[in-house]
Amino acid sequence: MSRRNTAFVLGYHGCDRKLADKVIKGKASLAPSDSKFDWVGPGIYFWEADPLRAWEWAESRCRDGSYAEPGVVGAIIDLRECLDLLTREDQELVRDAHASMVTFYTKAGKSLPTNRNSKRDGDTDRKIRELDCAVIKHLHSIMDYDFDEAEAEGEAGDPIPFYDTVRAMFTEGEPLYEGAAFYRQSHVQIAVRNPDCIRGVFHPPELEERRLAMIAARA
């Protein structure tokens, strides 16, 4: 069963530079993602303790025309009630959620979604994570408190998230060297479901030199 996590961590969100500036100045908020292939379900996504990985992701979005200039929002995150797939206990919860979902889909005569490779950049890491996303969403649907079920108490509205955050580690990319079991893009992702868990935001100072070098190269 989940337990309240008292840890504060630093997370880094890759985005367009203009949005990063607005968020850090308090003029905009980061929007949660809710696509059917999000790796750890819906939420505001961060790379834990890895500003460079967030920068590289934002750069890839510039190359495909989604962003004009890469930016990164650093954040102080209070994990609070965290579905933490770095722990055996929560891994078993997700396994059980998958078994429950299989039963549900079988009774409905539906096929399970799958994880598969994308068509971008020679993907071999199955970056389209429709199965994993569906399993996490199914677990949320079980755990979240639904006001609609409490109408007898005179309450109604949107479900209250049981889990404030979701955290998981992923192996990704090429081996660091021949025969290695370390991979270049391996990382820990955090999806923040409860925006109150974001206690502060900042420009990562370690990326400023990289940004200035990029600007100088364009001149």
Backbone as CSV, one residue per row, in Angstrom:
resi,resn,N_x,N_y,N_z,CA_x,CA_y,CA_z,C_x,C_y,C_z
1,MET,0.846,-1.198,0.000,0.000,0.000,0.000,0.876,1.241,0.000
2,SER,0.406,2.285,-0.619,1.182,3.521,-0.691,1.338,4.138,0.689
3,ARG,2.395,4.917,0.849,2.597,5.666,2.074,3.032,7.062,1.694
4,ARG,2.774,8.000,2.555,3.106,9.387,2.249,4.619,9.545,2.198
5,ASN,5.124,10.103,1.106,6.558,10.276,0.904,6.951,11.681,1.340
6,THR,7.888,11.761,2.266,8.281,13.071,2.796,9.431,13.695,2.016
7,ALA,9.838,13.064,0.923,11.005,13.543,0.183,10.669,14.732,-0.705
8,PHE,11.597,15.685,-0.731,11.580,16.747,-1.731,12.649,16.404,-2.760
9,VAL,12.313,16.522,-4.040,13.273,16.236,-5.101,13.289,17.405,-6.074
10,LEU,14.361,17.489,-6.847,14.434,18.468,-7.925,14.054,17.780,-9.231
11,GLY,13.117,18.378,-9.950,12.703,17.864,-11.246,12.889,18.920,-12.314
12,TYR,12.986,18.485,-13.572,13.263,19.401,-14.678,12.317,19.084,-15.834
13,HIS,11.600,20.121,-16.267,10.579,19.987,-17.311,11.069,20.673,-18.576
14,GLY,11.218,19.919,-19.660,11.620,20.493,-20.935,10.439,21.126,-21.646
15,CYS,10.655,22.313,-22.207,9.566,23.033,-22.875,10.166,24.119,-23.763
16,ASP,9.318,24.947,-24.352,9.789,26.102,-25.111,10.317,27.169,-24.148
17,ARG,11.364,27.864,-24.553,11.982,28.856,-23.677,10.994,29.936,-23.234
18,LYS,10.141,30.393,-24.135,9.186,31.444,-23.770,8.241,30.971,-22.670
19,LEU,7.797,29.724,-22.763,6.930,29.189,-21.720,7.693,29.076,-20.410
20,ALA,8.937,28.610,-20.478,9.742,28.497,-19.256,9.852,29.846,-18.554
21,ASP,10.126,30.901,-19.325,10.239,32.246,-18.740,8.933,32.661,-18.062
22,LYS,7.805,32.411,-18.731,6.507,32.803,-18.175,6.193,32.032,-16.892
23,VAL,6.490,30.744,-16.893,6.213,29.929,-15.708,7.034,30.411,-14.519
24,ILE,8.302,30.689,-14.763,9.185,31.098,-13.671,8.835,32.495,-13.162
25,LYS,8.274,33.331,-14.030,7.827,34.667,-13.611,6.420,34.649,-13.011
26,GLY,5.785,33.479,-12.970,4.447,33.366,-12.405,3.342,33.811,-13.331
27,LYS,3.634,33.916,-14.634,2.644,34.377,-15.601,1.977,33.235,-16.371
28,ALA,2.392,32.016,-16.107,1.805,30.844,-16.764,2.041,29.633,-15.873
29,SER,1.314,28.575,-16.163,1.470,27.323,-15.424,1.805,26.205,-16.401
30,LEU,2.489,25.193,-15.915,2.763,24.024,-16.737,1.493,23.188,-16.851
31,ALA,1.179,22.781,-18.067,-0.041,22.003,-18.310,0.248,20.510,-18.168
32,PRO,-0.663,19.769,-17.551,-0.469,18.319,-17.479,-0.657,17.668,-18.841
33,SER,0.074,16.602,-19.064,-0.101,15.795,-20.267,-1.127,14.705,-19.972
34,ASP,-1.934,14.381,-20.965,-2.931,13.321,-20.793,-3.122,12.573,-22.103
35,SER,-2.011,12.188,-22.717,-2.096,11.401,-23.946,-2.231,9.925,-23.581
36,LYS,-2.619,9.119,-24.537,-2.839,7.700,-24.257,-1.540,6.902,-24.212
37,PHE,-0.399,7.574,-24.466,0.878,6.854,-24.421,1.864,7.460,-23.425
38,ASP,1.401,8.304,-22.502,2.287,8.837,-21.463,2.876,7.689,-20.643
39,TRP,4.153,7.797,-20.316,4.861,6.657,-19.740,4.383,6.288,-18.346
40,VAL,4.033,7.271,-17.529,3.534,6.961,-16.184,2.162,7.601,-15.956
41,GLY,1.374,7.664,-17.011,0.026,8.184,-16.897,-0.035,9.693,-16.941
42,PRO,-1.205,10.267,-16.701,-1.379,11.714,-16.821,-0.660,12.477,-15.721
43,GLY,-0.244,13.700,-16.057,0.405,14.563,-15.076,1.351,15.544,-15.741
44,ILE,1.967,16.387,-14.929,3.003,17.311,-15.391,4.331,16.581,-15.261
45,TYR,5.052,16.461,-16.365,6.214,15.572,-16.408,7.525,16.289,-16.090
46,PHE,8.367,15.581,-15.327,9.697,16.076,-14.969,10.705,14.937,-15.035
47,TRP,11.931,15.281,-15.449,13.065,14.388,-15.255,13.648,14.682,-13.883
48,GLU,13.808,13.647,-13.068,14.341,13.858,-11.726,15.857,14.061,-11.773
49,ALA,16.313,15.182,-11.196,17.736,15.453,-10.970,18.572,15.456,-12.249
50,ASP,17.963,15.754,-13.409,18.711,15.682,-14.671,18.300,16.814,-15.613
51,PRO,18.801,18.024,-15.364,18.442,19.150,-16.236,18.903,18.964,-17.674
52,LEU,20.049,18.296,-17.873,20.551,18.101,-19.232,19.615,17.210,-20.046
53,ARG,19.053,16.191,-19.408,18.119,15.313,-20.127,16.874,16.092,-20.541
54,ALA,16.402,16.987,-19.684,15.253,17.827,-20.033,15.603,18.753,-21.191
55,TRP,16.820,19.305,-21.173,17.282,20.183,-22.251,17.352,19.422,-23.568
56,GLU,17.914,18.223,-23.537,18.026,17.423,-24.756,16.645,17.113,-25.338
57,TRP,15.683,16.824,-24.470,14.329,16.558,-24.953,13.742,17.807,-25.598
58,ALA,13.934,18.962,-24.963,13.422,20.213,-25.534,14.099,20.510,-26.873
59,GLU,15.402,20.213,-26.972,16.107,20.387,-28.250,15.492,19.512,-29.341
60,SER,15.109,18.284,-28.991,14.506,17.398,-29.995,13.177,17.956,-30.490
61,ARG,12.451,18.649,-29.618,11.199,19.273,-30.025,11.443,20.495,-30.912
62,CYS,12.577,21.141,-30.729,12.945,22.234,-31.639,13.245,21.683,-33.028
63,ARG,13.923,20.551,-33.088,14.277,19.963,-34.381,13.048,19.546,-35.177
64,ASP,11.983,19.137,-34.479,10.779,18.750,-35.229,9.809,19.912,-35.416
65,GLY,10.235,21.118,-35.007,9.438,22.308,-35.251,8.409,22.634,-34.186
66,SER,8.374,21.860,-33.096,7.379,22.104,-32.051,7.723,23.324,-31.203
67,TYR,9.019,23.560,-30.968,9.475,24.685,-30.155,10.398,25.569,-30.974
68,ALA,10.432,26.853,-30.612,11.352,27.786,-31.270,12.731,27.743,-30.622
69,GLU,12.775,27.615,-29.302,14.037,27.592,-28.557,13.861,26.700,-27.333
70,PRO,14.837,25.834,-27.050,14.679,24.942,-25.903,14.708,25.698,-24.582
71,GLY,13.905,25.240,-23.664,13.880,25.805,-22.322,13.642,24.709,-21.306
72,VAL,14.006,24.983,-20.070,13.814,24.017,-18.987,13.321,24.749,-17.747
73,VAL,12.292,24.215,-17.139,11.809,24.711,-15.851,12.287,23.755,-14.769
74,GLY,13.106,24.260,-13.856,13.464,23.478,-12.681,12.375,23.618,-11.641
75,ALA,12.137,22.562,-10.877,11.063,22.598,-9.882,11.466,21.855,-8.616
76,ILE,11.040,22.410,-7.490,11.142,21.716,-6.207,9.829,20.975,-6.015
77,ILE,9.901,19.649,-5.949,8.700,18.816,-5.929,8.599,18.079,-4.599
78,ASP,7.451,18.221,-3.964,7.113,17.443,-2.773,6.354,16.209,-3.251
79,LEU,6.962,15.036,-3.140,6.356,13.824,-3.702,5.044,13.438,-3.014
80,ARG,4.913,13.741,-1.738,3.697,13.451,-0.965,3.254,11.995,-1.136
81,GLU,1.977,11.800,-1.492,1.469,10.437,-1.698,1.911,9.997,-3.086
82,CYS,2.949,9.171,-3.119,3.630,8.864,-4.386,3.465,7.393,-4.750
83,LEU,2.996,7.148,-5.969,3.055,5.807,-6.540,4.466,5.646,-7.083
84,ASP,5.302,4.961,-6.332,6.741,4.939,-6.601,7.144,3.575,-7.136
85,LEU,7.344,3.497,-8.443,7.700,2.227,-9.058,9.174,1.873,-8.894
86,LEU,9.886,2.645,-8.073,11.215,2.243,-7.651,11.141,1.322,-6.436
87,THR,9.938,1.099,-5.909,9.769,0.242,-4.733,9.028,-1.031,-5.110
88,ARG,9.384,-2.128,-4.441,8.738,-3.410,-4.719,7.245,-3.352,-4.407
89,GLU,6.895,-2.687,-3.313,5.500,-2.635,-2.885,4.605,-2.033,-3.964
90,ASP,5.027,-0.911,-4.512,4.198,-0.242,-5.514,4.271,-0.934,-6.870
91,GLN,5.369,-1.620,-7.149,5.424,-2.434,-8.361,4.332,-3.507,-8.332
92,GLU,4.121,-4.104,-7.160,3.088,-5.136,-7.039,1.690,-4.549,-7.222
93,LEU,1.485,-3.314,-6.750,0.202,-2.648,-6.975,-0.084,-2.499,-8.467
94,VAL,0.940,-2.117,-9.224,0.761,-1.925,-10.662,0.541,-3.266,-11.355
95,ARG,1.251,-4.304,-10.902,1.014,-5.642,-11.460,-0.442,-6.076,-11.235
96,ASP,-0.944,-5.835,-10.024,-2.331,-6.194,-9.722,-3.312,-5.375,-10.567
97,ALA,-2.978,-4.102,-10.796,-3.838,-3.260,-11.630,-3.904,-3.804,-13.053
98,HIS,-2.774,-4.305,-13.545,-2.764,-4.899,-14.883,-3.671,-6.124,-14.932
99,ALA,-3.579,-6.985,-13.913,-4.431,-8.179,-13.881,-5.908,-7.795,-13.851
100,SER,-6.234,-6.768,-13.079,-7.615,-6.278,-13.027,-8.063,-5.755,-14.382
101,MET,-7.158,-5.050,-15.063,-7.502,-4.481,-16.365,-7.704,-5.580,-17.408
102,VAL,-6.886,-6.636,-17.344,-7.056,-7.764,-18.262,-8.452,-8.359,-18.108
103,THR,-8.884,-8.538,-16.867,-10.226,-9.069,-16.616,-11.298,-8.153,-17.193
104,PHE,-11.126,-6.858,-16.966,-12.093,-5.873,-17.457,-12.175,-5.903,-18.981
105,TYR,-11.022,-5.906,-19.649,-11.004,-5.899,-21.116,-11.566,-7.208,-21.675
106,THR,-11.257,-8.319,-21.026,-11.748,-9.613,-21.501,-13.269,-9.672,-21.445
107,LYS,-13.834,-9.211,-20.337,-15.294,-9.207,-20.199,-15.952,-8.289,-21.222
108,ALA,-15.249,-7.209,-21.570,-15.796,-6.251,-22.535,-15.534,-6.668,-23.982
109,GLY,-14.772,-7.760,-24.170,-14.454,-8.217,-25.516,-13.517,-7.290,-26.260
110,LYS,-12.657,-6.594,-25.514,-11.738,-5.626,-26.110,-10.307,-6.142,-26.051
111,SER,-9.480,-5.689,-26.991,-8.063,-6.035,-26.994,-7.285,-5.053,-26.136
112,LEU,-6.293,-5.565,-25.423,-5.451,-4.696,-24.612,-4.600,-3.798,-25.500
113,PRO,-4.355,-2.554,-25.084,-3.379,-1.727,-25.795,-1.986,-2.326,-25.636
114,THR,-1.058,-1.878,-26.449,0.309,-2.406,-26.406,1.319,-1.269,-26.338
115,ASN,2.514,-1.600,-25.865,3.659,-0.702,-25.990,4.347,-1.001,-27.314
116,ARG,4.743,0.038,-28.049,5.351,-0.207,-29.355,6.348,0.900,-29.687
117,ASN,7.184,0.617,-30.658,8.162,1.606,-31.103,7.478,2.719,-31.889
118,SER,7.993,3.931,-31.721,7.521,5.042,-32.543,8.261,5.016,-33.873
119,LYS,7.822,5.846,-34.805,8.462,5.910,-36.116,9.562,6.961,-36.148
120,ARG,9.846,7.582,-35.003,10.802,8.688,-34.936,12.165,8.209,-34.432
121,ASP,13.232,8.660,-35.075,14.606,8.488,-34.579,15.006,7.033,-34.373
122,GLY,14.487,6.123,-35.186,14.894,4.727,-35.061,14.610,4.144,-33.688
123,ASP,13.481,4.452,-33.127,13.124,4.025,-31.769,13.143,2.507,-31.629
124,THR,13.866,2.015,-30.626,13.821,0.599,-30.255,13.440,0.434,-28.785
125,ASP,13.019,1.522,-28.150,12.703,1.506,-26.715,11.205,1.446,-26.439
126,ARG,10.410,1.216,-27.490,8.947,1.165,-27.333,8.439,2.421,-26.617
127,LYS,8.694,3.559,-27.228,8.358,4.835,-26.597,6.861,5.145,-26.609
128,ILE,6.098,4.421,-27.418,4.644,4.582,-27.394,4.112,3.605,-26.349
129,ARG,3.888,4.108,-25.142,3.599,3.237,-23.986,2.091,3.196,-23.678
130,GLU,1.308,2.762,-24.644,-0.144,2.761,-24.448,-0.583,1.753,-23.387
131,LEU,0.076,0.600,-23.323,-0.286,-0.386,-22.307,0.028,0.138,-20.913
132,ASP,1.258,0.601,-20.707,1.648,1.070,-19.378,0.780,2.241,-18.931
133,CYS,0.500,3.151,-19.858,-0.339,4.303,-19.529,-1.736,3.847,-19.110
134,ALA,-2.298,2.898,-19.841,-3.637,2.407,-19.517,-3.665,1.722,-18.155
135,VAL,-2.601,0.996,-17.823,-2.540,0.321,-16.521,-2.502,1.345,-15.388
136,ILE,-1.679,2.386,-15.546,-1.600,3.423,-14.513,-2.944,4.138,-14.379
137,LYS,-3.568,4.452,-15.499,-4.881,5.104,-15.441,-5.918,4.198,-14.770
138,HIS,-5.836,2.909,-15.040,-6.766,1.968,-14.413,-6.566,1.959,-12.902
139,LEU,-5.315,1.967,-12.460,-5.038,2.017,-11.024,-5.578,3.305,-10.413
140,HIS,-5.372,4.424,-11.109,-5.921,5.690,-10.609,-7.443,5.612,-10.476
141,SER,-8.090,4.991,-11.456,-9.556,4.920,-11.419,-10.044,4.112,-10.221
142,ILE,-9.232,3.171,-9.771,-9.581,2.372,-8.596,-9.339,3.159,-7.310
143,MET,-8.227,3.888,-7.269,-7.780,4.513,-6.026,-8.359,5.900,-5.785
144,ASP,-8.677,6.631,-6.842,-9.143,8.007,-6.661,-10.525,8.028,-6.008
145,TYR,-10.693,8.955,-5.107,-11.978,9.132,-4.431,-12.899,9.931,-5.337
146,ASP,-14.060,9.357,-5.655,-15.000,9.980,-6.584,-16.153,10.604,-5.807
147,PHE,-16.264,11.928,-5.920,-17.346,12.630,-5.238,-18.718,12.153,-5.712
148,ASP,-18.792,11.674,-6.959,-20.091,11.234,-7.469,-20.647,10.068,-6.646
149,GLU,-19.748,9.333,-5.976,-20.177,8.226,-5.137,-20.538,8.700,-3.735
150,ALA,-20.354,9.987,-3.479,-20.625,10.523,-2.150,-21.788,11.511,-2.167
151,GLU,-22.654,11.391,-3.169,-23.764,12.333,-3.274,-24.700,12.244,-2.065
152,ALA,-24.733,11.059,-1.446,-25.578,10.906,-0.263,-25.128,11.828,0.861
153,GLU,-23.853,12.221,0.807,-23.318,13.137,1.808,-23.411,14.584,1.337
154,GLY,-24.100,14.781,0.210,-24.273,16.138,-0.298,-23.077,16.682,-1.031
155,GLU,-22.187,15.801,-1.499,-20.996,16.244,-2.202,-21.012,15.686,-3.619
156,ALA,-20.493,16.476,-4.560,-20.371,16.006,-5.942,-19.298,16.817,-6.634
157,GLY,-18.645,16.217,-7.627,-17.606,16.939,-8.347,-16.592,15.991,-8.943
158,ASP,-15.400,16.502,-9.222,-14.352,15.699,-9.837,-13.703,14.779,-8.803
159,PRO,-13.141,13.648,-9.266,-12.436,12.765,-8.341,-11.248,13.471,-7.690
160,ILE,-10.964,13.108,-6.453,-9.777,13.606,-5.765,-8.652,12.608,-6.000
161,PRO,-7.510,13.025,-6.554,-6.419,12.082,-6.790,-5.927,11.458,-5.484
162,PHE,-5.849,10.131,-5.452,-5.246,9.456,-4.301,-3.738,9.663,-4.332
163,TYR,-3.147,9.478,-5.512,-1.705,9.677,-5.669,-1.435,11.097,-6.149
164,ASP,-0.591,11.798,-5.424,-0.190,13.145,-5.833,0.829,13.102,-6.964
165,THR,1.702,12.095,-6.936,2.776,11.972,-7.925,2.961,10.505,-8.292
166,VAL,3.552,10.284,-9.459,3.947,8.945,-9.898,5.407,9.026,-10.315
167,ARG,6.176,8.029,-9.930,7.628,8.061,-10.153,8.089,6.697,-10.652
168,ALA,8.929,6.686,-11.691,9.421,5.420,-12.226,10.762,5.632,-12.919
169,MET,11.542,4.565,-12.977,12.844,4.591,-13.641,12.738,3.861,-14.974
170,PHE,13.430,4.390,-15.997,13.375,3.812,-17.332,14.777,3.639,-17.904
171,THR,14.988,2.494,-18.539,16.204,2.257,-19.312,15.935,2.689,-20.746
172,GLU,16.819,3.528,-21.286,16.567,4.083,-22.620,17.893,4.429,-23.284
173,GLY,17.924,4.340,-24.607,19.084,4.784,-25.366,20.109,3.688,-25.613
174,GLU,21.265,4.115,-26.111,22.350,3.198,-26.453,23.205,2.875,-25.228
175,PRO,23.851,1.682,-25.204,24.777,1.377,-24.107,25.902,2.415,-24.037
176,LEU,26.365,2.714,-22.827,27.432,3.704,-22.665,28.742,3.238,-23.293
177,TYR,28.947,1.941,-23.337,30.151,1.374,-23.951,29.849,-0.079,-24.282
178,GLU,30.723,-0.720,-25.045,30.484,-2.093,-25.484,30.324,-3.027,-24.287
179,GLY,29.237,-3.761,-24.285,28.974,-4.708,-23.211,28.353,-4.097,-21.971
180,ALA,28.090,-2.785,-22.006,27.572,-2.096,-20.817,26.115,-2.451,-20.548
181,ALA,25.758,-2.398,-19.263,24.357,-2.471,-18.861,23.867,-1.101,-18.395
182,PHE,24.683,-0.064,-18.646,24.285,1.324,-18.417,23.912,1.929,-19.768
183,TYR,22.829,2.721,-19.790,22.339,3.257,-21.054,22.268,4.774,-21.014
184,ARG,22.562,5.365,-22.158,22.820,6.797,-22.250,21.640,7.674,-21.819
185,GLN,20.430,7.251,-22.083,19.271,8.088,-21.776,18.414,7.538,-20.631
186,SER,18.971,6.634,-19.841,18.227,6.129,-18.686,17.924,7.268,-17.721
187,HIS,16.769,7.200,-17.088,16.330,8.342,-16.286,15.203,7.945,-15.347
188,VAL,14.905,8.849,-14.425,13.737,8.728,-13.558,12.748,9.814,-13.959
189,GLN,11.516,9.410,-14.236,10.453,10.361,-14.577,9.495,10.519,-13.406
190,ILE,8.996,11.731,-13.263,7.965,12.022,-12.272,6.792,12.676,-12.991
191,ALA,5.600,12.155,-12.763,4.382,12.808,-13.239,3.670,13.391,-12.022
192,VAL,3.512,14.700,-12.011,2.849,15.379,-10.897,1.364,15.519,-11.218
193,ARG,0.527,14.861,-10.437,-0.922,14.949,-10.622,-1.519,16.110,-9.836
194,ASN,-0.933,16.404,-8.707,-1.409,17.482,-7.842,-0.465,18.675,-7.968
195,PRO,-0.867,19.744,-8.648,0.037,20.888,-8.859,0.555,21.513,-7.569
196,ASP,-0.149,21.295,-6.445,0.326,21.839,-5.172,1.649,21.217,-4.736
197,CYS,2.005,20.088,-5.352,3.285,19.444,-5.029,4.476,20.216,-5.586
198,ILE,4.232,21.107,-6.545,5.310,21.931,-7.107,5.470,23.138,-6.194
199,ARG,6.510,23.130,-5.369,6.652,24.131,-4.319,7.427,25.362,-4.764
200,GLY,8.131,25.271,-5.873,8.870,26.409,-6.397,9.460,26.066,-7.748
201,VAL,9.723,27.093,-8.563,10.292,26.884,-9.899,11.465,27.832,-10.107
202,PHE,12.367,27.454,-11.028,13.575,28.248,-11.238,14.204,27.904,-12.584
203,HIS,15.048,28.817,-13.079,15.889,28.521,-14.237,17.104,27.733,-13.754
204,PRO,17.372,26.543,-14.295,18.551,25.788,-13.886,19.829,26.526,-14.280
205,PRO,20.634,26.980,-13.320,21.815,27.773,-13.666,22.831,27.008,-14.502
206,GLU,22.886,25.673,-14.349,23.872,24.893,-15.082,23.582,24.840,-16.579
207,LEU,22.373,25.257,-16.993,22.033,25.258,-18.415,22.236,26.614,-19.076
208,GLU,22.486,27.650,-18.291,22.582,28.988,-18.860,23.768,29.106,-19.815
209,GLU,24.898,28.531,-19.461,26.071,28.575,-20.346,25.775,27.868,-21.668
210,ARG,25.068,26.769,-21.596,24.696,26.034,-22.810,23.775,26.883,-23.688
211,ARG,22.833,27.579,-23.073,21.899,28.413,-23.826,22.619,29.578,-24.490
212,LEU,23.538,30.215,-23.761,24.280,31.341,-24.323,25.173,30.894,-25.475
213,ALA,25.756,29.706,-25.353,26.584,29.174,-26.437,25.744,28.921,-27.682
214,MET,24.526,28.457,-27.491,23.628,28.219,-28.618,23.286,29.531,-29.313
215,ILE,23.019,30.569,-28.521,22.702,31.879,-29.093,23.898,32.432,-29.854
216,ALA,25.100,32.281,-29.287,26.315,32.776,-29.940,26.566,32.056,-31.261
217,ALA,26.246,30.766,-31.303,26.462,29.994,-32.531,25.545,30.461,-33.652
218,ARG,24.399,31.019,-33.293,23.464,31.510,-34.303,23.884,32.864,-34.856
219,ALA,24.671,33.604,-34.082,25.029,34.984,-34.463,25.987,35.001,-35.648
